[in-house]
């Protein structure tokens, strides 16, 4: 599935830095690259790192698509790049890849229910956008969720392998933020908020 997404991005001429080498070929993780580690222990320990929560959205021929994502980060100021990680098994990622663009919606402290709605697997057929207000982000038209305290509108710049995930790099086309409101945080399997 991941290789198909990369082939599609190449076929539509997804923007890349001029003169940059072609993206690496995607491949499965070999057995000798796997660490003998209990996945539950890995999640437990890494769960101590608090993160913000986002919903990554796109708009393709089928309509709006999106998924909850806590693995989002700023990457570069010049050029302006951000990154998020997505499981290779994601049913939503191929739709974002086909769109070639996405909007990262940073969720606020009161948007835990919205996060839960977008955390459902896209393969279930559930309409994640049912009752969700949004408008098109200015540069790409990707869904910009109403009430999100910040948004980053991007085109897909590059896709890299990262074990059982893909590392998606986006080139920022537009962005905006409200100056008030607390972020939604995720820590040790629970949502939280900043406390003064």
PyMOL commands that set and color helices and strands:
alter all, ss='L'
color gray80, all
select helices_A, chain A and resi 2-11+31-33+39-46+93-99+112-118+122-124
alter helices_A, ss='H'
color red, helices_A
select strands_A, chain A and resi 51-52+54-60+63-69+72-76+81-87+101-106+134-136+143-145+150-162+165-177+185-187+190-192
alter strands_A, ss='S'
color yellow, strands_A
deselect
rebuild
show_as cartoon
